[in-house]
Amino acid sequence: MATQSGSGASCPCGLRLPYAACCGRLHAGQATAATAEALMRSRYSAFAVSEAAYLLRTWHRATRPPQVRFDPDDRWSRLDILGKTGGGLLDAEGTVEFTAHYRHRGVARTLHENSRFVRDAGDWAYLDAAPPAS
């Protein structure tokens, strides 16, 4: 997916809102994610529009990499939220299971993950991928 910086462009997160009124506000620092799912959606959108600073800012300090690199051959196309636990307005932690669809050099691929989120100084932060169920 190409960068979606225009005010009328659809948000990559799939909520059918303009990017500027949806994840764009979070990427610009004008708002924070109220729930773990909202953070998951905004982080997916950040990958789609190459917002490395946002990804690093919303990554928990205990697991944050020194930098984020984007593959210019990846085109993110769709996010499916499959389930979630916790992660609400009054929760301190939560998980969001998702499948992200993308194309790499024209070949369709998916990324399936159950992401873990925690509150960090009051804001949601991505911690890591939960281990697969045994």
Kinemage of the C-alpha trace (Angstrom):
@kinemage 1
@onewidth
@group {chain A} dominant
@subgroup {mainchain}
@vectorlist {calphas} color= white
{ca met a 1} P 0.000 0.000 0.000
{ca ala a 2} L 1.341 3.403 -0.848
{ca thr a 3} L 1.737 6.101 1.752
{ca gln a 4} L -1.701 7.313 2.799
{ca ser a 5} L -0.936 10.820 3.958
{ca gly a 6} L -3.724 12.651 2.141
{ca ser a 7} L -6.611 13.798 4.320
{ca gly a 8} L -9.212 11.967 2.193
{ca ala a 9} L -7.319 8.692 1.742
{ca ser a 10} L -8.834 5.629 3.437
{ca cys a 11} L -7.063 4.441 6.554
{ca pro a 12} L -5.151 1.187 6.025
{ca cys a 13} L -6.438 -0.185 9.365
{ca gly a 14} L -9.746 -1.200 7.784
{ca leu a 15} L -12.182 0.958 9.767
{ca arg a 16} L -13.315 2.781 6.604
{ca leu a 17} L -12.465 6.219 7.936
{ca pro a 18} L -10.168 8.765 6.312
{ca tyr a 19} L -6.557 8.197 7.379
{ca ala a 20} L -6.288 11.729 8.823
{ca ala a 21} L -9.330 11.165 11.080
{ca cys a 22} L -8.302 7.641 12.083
{ca cys a 23} L -4.746 6.355 12.541
{ca gly a 24} L -3.207 9.508 11.095
{ca arg a 25} L -4.134 11.382 14.309
{ca leu a 26} L -2.239 8.803 16.372
{ca his a 27} L 0.753 8.801 14.030
{ca ala a 28} L 0.914 12.602 14.271
{ca gly a 29} L 0.806 12.498 18.091
{ca gln a 30} L -2.578 14.248 18.252
{ca ala a 31} L -4.179 11.319 20.121
{ca thr a 32} L -3.278 8.026 21.767
{ca ala a 33} L -4.869 4.613 21.315
{ca ala a 34} L -7.665 4.037 23.840
{ca thr a 35} L -7.549 0.239 23.540
{ca ala a 36} L -5.084 -2.479 22.632
{ca glu a 37} L -7.022 -3.133 19.418
{ca ala a 38} L -6.820 0.553 18.467
{ca leu a 39} L -3.054 0.407 19.011
{ca met a 40} L -2.828 -2.777 16.925
{ca arg a 41} L -4.731 -1.129 14.075
{ca ser a 42} L -2.613 2.025 14.259
{ca arg a 43} L 0.606 -0.009 14.265
{ca tyr a 44} L -0.548 -1.982 11.212
{ca ser a 45} L -1.297 1.351 9.506
{ca ala a 46} L 2.156 2.595 10.526
{ca phe a 47} L 3.714 -0.358 8.705
{ca ala a 48} L 1.511 0.361 5.682
{ca val a 49} L 2.558 4.034 5.509
{ca ser a 50} L 6.165 3.577 6.751
{ca glu a 51} L 5.807 5.494 10.040
{ca ala a 52} L 8.889 4.142 11.825
{ca ala a 53} L 8.879 6.811 14.544
{ca tyr a 54} L 5.343 5.836 15.591
{ca leu a 55} L 6.203 2.151 15.684
{ca leu a 56} L 9.192 2.818 17.932
{ca arg a 57} L 7.214 5.220 20.145
{ca thr a 58} L 4.489 2.600 20.724
{ca trp a 59} L 6.862 -0.335 21.287
{ca his a 60} L 7.471 -1.191 24.945
{ca arg a 61} L 10.931 -0.086 26.049
{ca ala a 62} L 11.789 -3.619 27.260
{ca thr a 63} L 11.410 -5.124 23.775
{ca arg a 64} L 11.860 -2.126 21.436
{ca pro a 65} L 14.442 -2.619 18.672
{ca pro a 66} L 16.923 0.187 17.956
{ca gln a 67} L 15.292 0.882 14.577
{ca val a 68} L 12.565 -0.271 12.212
{ca arg a 69} L 13.384 -1.096 8.614
{ca phe a 70} L 10.725 -1.376 5.947
{ca asp a 71} L 10.977 -3.661 2.942
{ca pro a 72} L 10.172 -1.501 -0.100
{ca asp a 73} L 8.828 -4.626 -1.846
{ca asp a 74} L 6.048 -5.119 0.742
{ca arg a 75} L 2.564 -3.718 0.039
{ca trp a 76} L 0.228 -4.101 3.004
{ca ser a 77} L -3.348 -4.647 1.832
{ca arg a 78} L -5.670 -5.764 4.658
{ca leu a 79} L -5.884 -6.340 8.391
{ca asp a 80} L -8.231 -8.926 9.888
{ca ile a 81} L -8.743 -8.876 13.666
{ca leu a 82} L -9.456 -12.471 14.694
{ca gly a 83} L -9.858 -12.087 18.447
{ca lys a 84} L -8.806 -10.209 21.528
{ca thr a 85} L -8.558 -10.576 25.295
{ca gly a 86} L -8.519 -7.673 27.726
{ca gly a 87} L -7.052 -4.525 26.251
{ca gly a 88} L -10.015 -2.320 27.137
{ca leu a 89} L -10.250 1.121 28.669
{ca leu a 90} L -9.805 -0.180 32.230
{ca asp a 91} L -7.386 -3.036 31.506
{ca ala a 92} L -3.622 -3.075 32.101
{ca glu a 93} L -2.851 -5.733 29.488
{ca gly a 94} L -4.413 -7.413 26.495
{ca thr a 95} L -3.854 -9.476 23.387
{ca val a 96} L -4.992 -8.992 19.819
{ca glu a 97} L -4.867 -11.877 17.363
{ca phe a 98} L -4.712 -10.777 13.744
{ca thr a 99} L -3.833 -11.693 10.203
{ca ala a 100} L -2.146 -9.006 8.106
{ca his a 101} L -2.300 -9.478 4.344
{ca tyr a 102} L 0.395 -8.131 2.083
{ca arg a 103} L 2.171 -8.673 -1.198
{ca his a 104} L 5.912 -9.122 -1.417
{ca arg a 105} L 7.193 -8.599 -4.946
{ca gly a 106} L 3.690 -9.364 -6.194
{ca val a 107} L 3.297 -12.620 -4.222
{ca ala a 108} L 0.401 -12.723 -1.726
{ca arg a 109} L 1.473 -13.446 1.851
{ca thr a 110} L 0.047 -13.234 5.352
{ca leu a 111} L 1.393 -12.570 8.817
{ca his a 112} L -0.548 -14.187 11.666
{ca glu a 113} L 0.228 -13.108 15.228
{ca asn a 114} L -1.272 -12.885 18.693
{ca ser a 115} L 0.244 -9.619 19.905
{ca arg a 116} L 0.600 -8.754 23.579
{ca phe a 117} L 0.032 -5.202 24.798
{ca val a 118} L 0.568 -3.571 28.185
{ca arg a 119} L -0.004 -0.145 29.668
{ca asp a 120} L 3.201 1.861 29.957
{ca ala a 121} L 2.877 5.161 31.835
{ca gly a 122} L -0.852 5.047 31.085
{ca asp a 123} L -0.546 4.463 27.333
{ca trp a 124} L -0.840 1.183 25.452
{ca ala a 125} L 2.425 -0.292 24.179
{ca tyr a 126} L 3.199 -3.312 22.013
{ca leu a 127} L 5.155 -5.830 24.086
{ca asp a 128} L 5.685 -8.859 21.854
{ca ala a 129} L 4.061 -11.791 20.086
{ca ala a 130} L 2.464 -14.247 22.479
{ca pro a 131} L 3.910 -17.746 22.269
{ca pro a 132} L 1.793 -20.105 20.135
{ca ala a 133} L -0.795 -22.159 22.013
{ca ser a 134} L 0.451 -25.665 22.742
